[in-house]
């Protein structure tokens, strides 16, 4: 793929140079510069879709408050030859954890949750919770930063066998976590980092317990409406208006069709993901959320400091990134970023905010074949480097 991208990059620079108009005043120069970087980014996306690396891509880049570049390439539906649109809706997977962490911290600001308290203080009367490994020792903070040691439920073969038989099933947290109650803890509480959706299901249960409200209602009230995220919705049904088809490479492992959206219905009920992710969104909403969360006033200064405080344990994340509370904290070529990645069968999402340059970038693919390799992460970094160079004026 490297040769394809390098050749495409050369073409992009030539194309971008030819599209400039070189106006004399500042506004025209700014417009011209935006057109050039947009042309370069469009060519980079096209280099993947034209060469059938992925079916389709959407990209949103926010440059401070003034500019938002949102573009698309390829197909939303290969079989029906439907072009990808910039405002296409896709499942955003674990990027949903950023919202869960923000809601939790806002509830702490309201003194309804103490993230350093033991989860048992909130869920001690729930029988399913008492069967969770490490249940009596883990804190809310450990759940949010994945050091609680609760094993991952989401890849249990028995779960996917049940989903294959009953794809419409609606899940309760205790049912999902019943798949790991006989497992040993991943680690002693707070002693190591092990990523697990199970952690965030427990946080979701705590949120609902202390507020008496449904998580999605709280999310709408506390985050989506105040932040004007009008294209972000719960993925709580097999029929999700606007969701485009995705294509999974895990059809054998997860017993799913290769095309995960057929006749307007997702291959299984994504309601099971809930606070492990649980959202569909447009890429423009994702970049807006990243900028508001990490560069705005969604949280108090103290809450944001807690969110961005890295765990002491090493992680297995790309570029040796660290993890805070629902947040990757990493560096690319010495430039710090905050964000998250997301996977749902058929879809991949990357979201980052670069505080030094006040840049937010979000990208989505309707294909998950790069879920366990570095190709799309490296591609994303190449786009990010283009945008940073643009902000530097290079």
C-alpha positions, 0 to 999 in steps of 0.5 A, spaced: 500 500 500 505 504 501 507 505 493 500 506 492 500 512 497 506 515 495 504 515 488 498 518 490 501 523 494 505 526 488 499 527 484 496 530 490 501 536 490 501 537 483 493 537 483 493 542 489 498 546 486 494 547 479 488 549 483 490 555 486 488 562 484 493 566 488 489 572 490 492 578 493 488 579 499 488 575 505 481 572 505 482 569 498 489 566 500 486 563 506 480 560 501 486 558 496 490 555 502 483 551 504 482 549 497 489 546 496 489 542 503 482 539 501 484 537 494 490 534 497 486 530 502 481 528 497 486 525 493 489 521 499 482 518 500 481 517 493 488 513 493 485 508 497 478 507 494 480 507 487 485 501 489 479 498 492 483 498 499 477 500 502 470 501 499 468 508 502 471 513 507 469 520 510 473 525 513 472 531 517 478 536 519 476 542 524 482 547 524 480 552 530 473 555 530 473 557 523 474 552 518 471 545 517 473 540 511 468 534 511 469 530 505 468 523 502 470 518 497 468 511 494 462 507 495 457 507 501 454 501 498 458 497 493 453 492 490 448 498 489 454 503 487 451 508 492 457 513 493 459 515 499 457 522 502 460 526 507 455 526 512 454 518 512 452 515 518 456 509 521 457 506 527 463 509 531 464 503 536 468 505 542 469 512 541 462 512 545 467 511 551 469 518 550 462 520 552 461 515 557 467 518 561 464 525 560 458 523 563 461 520 569 465 526 570 460 531 569 456 527 574 462 527 579 462 535 578 454 534 581 457 530 586 453 524 584 459 519 583 466 519 586 470 516 581 475 514 586 470 510 590 469 503 589 464 500 584 461 496 590 458 502 593 454 503 587 452 496 585 453 492 591 446 490 591 446 487 584 447 480 584 450 480 577 455 485 580 457 480 585 459 475 580 464 479 576 472 478 578 475 483 582 468 486 584 469 488 591 476 492 590 475 495 583 474 503 583 470 507 578 476 510 576 479 503 574 473 501 570 474 508 566 482 507 565 481 499 564 485 497 570 480 494 573 482 487 571 475 485 569 475 480 563 472 482 556 466 479 554 465 481 547 469 476 544 466 470 547 464 464 542 458 462 546 455 469 545 456 470 538 453 463 537 447 465 541 447 472 537 447 468 530 441 464 533 437 470 535 440 477 532 434 481 535 436 479 542 436 485 547 441 484 552 441 486 560 448 487 563 448 481 567 447 477 561 453 479 558 457 479 564 455 472 565 460 470 560 466 472 564 464 470 571 468 464 571 474 467 568 480 469 572 481 477 573 485 480 567 490 483 572 489 485 580 485 491 581 489 497 578 496 493 577 496 493 569 492 495 563 487 491 559 482 494 555 475 491 556 468 493 554 466 489 560 469 495 564 464 500 561 458 496 561 459 496 569 460 504 568 453 504 565 450 501 570 453 505 575 450 511 571 443 509 571 443 507 578 445 514 581 441 518 577 435 513 576 435 515 568 437 511 562 444 512 560 441 515 553 437 520 556 442 523 560 447 523 554 442 527 550 441 532 556 448 533 558 452 532 552 448 531 545 443 537 546 448 542 549 454 540 544 449 541 538 451 534 536 445 533 532 447 527 527 449 523 533 444 517 535 444 511 540 445 505 536 440 501 540 436 497 534 437 493 528 434 498 524 438 505 525 435 510 520 441 513 515 446 507 517 450 505 511 452 498 509 459 496 512 463 490 510 466 485 515 472 481 515 470 477 521 464 474 518 467 467 520 469 468 527 463 472 529 458 468 524 456 474 521 454 476 513 460 480 510 455 485 508 453 487 515 447 491 513 441 488 509 434 490 507 436 496 512 437 491 518 444 490 521 446 483 522 445 483 530 442 488 535 447 493 536 444 494 543 448 489 546 454 494 545 451 500 550 456 504 554 461 500 551 460 504 545 453 504 542 453 510 537 452 512 530 454 518 528 457 523 522 464 524 521 463 532 522 459 530 529 465 526 531 470 532 530 466 537 533 465 532 539 473 532 539 474 539 539 469 541 544 471 535 549 478 536 549 479 543 547 472 546 550 469 547 556 464 540 556 468 539 563 471 543 568 478 544 568 479 539 574 475 534 570 479 534 564 485 534 568 483 527 571 480 525 564 487 526 561 491 523 567 495 517 564 495 511 567 502 508 570 501 502 567 503 500 560 498 499 554 498 495 548 496 501 544 499 504 537 505 508 538 505 506 545 499 511 547 497 511 554 490 511 556 486 516 561 479 516 563 476 514 556 481 517 552 488 515 548 494 520 550 499 519 545 504 522 540 506 522 533 512 525 531 513 529 538 506 532 537 501 530 543 494 528 541 488 526 545 482 521 542 480 514 541 479 509 536 472 505 535 471 498 532 464 495 530 463 489 525 463 493 518 466 500 521 472 503 523 473 510 526 479 514 529 478 521 532 483 525 535 484 532 537 491 536 537 491 541 542 498 545 539 495 546 533 487 546 535 486 541 530 480 535 530 480 530 525 475 524 525 475 519 519 471 513 518 471 507 514 465 502 512 470 496 512 473 493 518 479 489 515 484 493 518 482 492 525 488 488 527 493 491 523 497 498 522 495 500 515 489 505 516 493 507 523 499 509 518 494 512 513 491 516 518 497 519 521 499 521 514 493 525 513 494 528 520 501 530 518 499 533 512 494 538 516 499 539 521 504 542 516 498 546 513 497 549 520 504 551 520 504 554 514 508 549 510 
